[in-house]
Amino acid sequence: MTAPDAPFDEPWQAQLFALTVALNEAGYFSWADWAAVFGPRVRDAEAGAYWQIWSEALVALLEARGLARQVDVQRMAERWKAAARATPHGQPITLADTEGA
């Protein structure tokens, strides 16, 4: 599998990339650690799944380091989706839109 032609098709992909770089720069993992987790996944992935694989690899690495659990990542993703649904078009999305949800 190869990387997509354009680096990012969606804003979330750029944010995911930036988050990965920031976590590396903060010392949470090395690029060798990243390559060990991401490489096998992306090599065996189907075309078009590059950024989904990237996301799964980052969650796996964070979980292995004890920084985030899969269930916590899923809960946060659900909160963001709910906040997006609750936010009027053109307004910034905030998690406060779903407090208590």
N, C-alpha and C positions, 0 to 999 in steps of 0.2 A: 504494500500500500504506500502511496506517496502522499505528501502534504497537498492541500488544495492549491490551485493556481493563485488565487487571491488570498492574502494572509487571513483576512477575516470577512465572513459573509454577514455576520450578525454582531451587534455590540457585545453580547454576552461572551463571544469567543475572545474578543480583545480584552475584556475584563478578566476572563479566566487566565489568559496568557499573562497579563499584568500581575495578577494575584500570585501565580506560580513564580514569576521572577522576583516579586517582593518577598515571598517566603524564603526563596533561596538566598537573596541578599541579606535577609535578617538572620540567616544561619540555621534555619529549621531543617534544611537538608542540602546536600551537595548536588551538583549536576550529575555526578556519577551515580548517586542514589536515585535521582530522577530517571536517568537513562535505564537503570536496572529494572525499574517498575514500568516505565512507559514503553521502552523498546520492544519487549516481547508482545505487549498488548497491541501496539500499532502494527507490528509486523504481521500479525495474524488477523487483523481487522478487515472487514469488508470495505470496499470503496464507499466514500461518503460519510464514514463514521469517525473521521479524524478527530474532531473536537469533542465528540462524545467520549471517545477513548481517552483523550487528554483529561477530561473531567473525571472519569472513572479512575484513572491512574493517580490523579492528585488526591482524590478521596482515599484511595487505598494507601498512599504514602502517608497522608496525615493520620489515618487510623493506625498504621503500623508504628508511627512515632508517638502515639497517644495524644495527639493534638485535637483530633475530632473523630467522633464515631459516625459511622454511616447513618445511623438513625438520627443523629443530631443534624447532619447535613440535609437529610431528607425533610426533617421538620422545618428547618430554615427555608428550604426551597418552597415548601408548601406555604409558609408564611408570606414569602415574597409573591407567590402566585396569587394568594388571596388579597394581598395589598394592591397588586396590579389590577385585579378585577374591581376592587372597591374605589379606585382612584379615577376621578373624572379625566377624560381625554385632555392631554396637554398639561396636566398638573404633575408635579414630581411625585414619584411613588415613595412612600415611607412605610416602615413597619408599624408605626403608630396607628396606621389605618386598620390594623388587625389586632390590636391589643385585646387580649381576652378571648380571641378567636381560637 
